[in-house]
Amino acid sequence: MRETPRLGRDAQNRVRATHQRLLDEITALCRAGIESGEFQAYDPEVAGRLVFANLWSASQALIRDTDAKQKRHEAADTLVRFVVGGLSA
């Protein structure tokens, strides 16, 4: 596993704000998909958090992988297939 330095308070706040914006965008996409009938009728807030959690988990796995550069496309493809397959109506 690669070592990552501890972030300062300002950097932590910027990361937290960025994560919140990403969560908001994912939730909006889930809401739009639910409203259009492309996704099953889930609570969009819950669906957004679940998709975000899957994205976060995949990114953490890559951060810890010394071969991440070669695996990132496979991880992205798997994530998309998993999420879309799980949400599709």
TAHUPE-V378812 format. One record per pair of residues at least 12 apart in sequence whose C-alpha atoms are under 7 Angstrom apart, sorted by sequence separation. I is the first residue (numbers start at 0). GAP is how many residues later the second one is. D is the distance in Angstrom with one decimal. If there is no record, write none. Layout:
i->[I:I]
gap->[GAP:GAP]
d->[D:D]
This chain:
i->[30:29:26:29:57:26:29:26:25:22:22:22:50:39:38:39:38:39:37:38:37:1:0:0]
gap->[13:14:17:17:17:18:18:21:22:25:26:29:32:47:48:48:49:49:50:50:51:62:63:64]
d->[5.0:5.6:5.9:6.6:6.8:5.9:6.1:4.1:5.4:6.6:6.9:6.1:6.6:5.8:5.1:6.1:4.6:4.9:6.0:5.1:5.9:6.0:4.8:6.5]
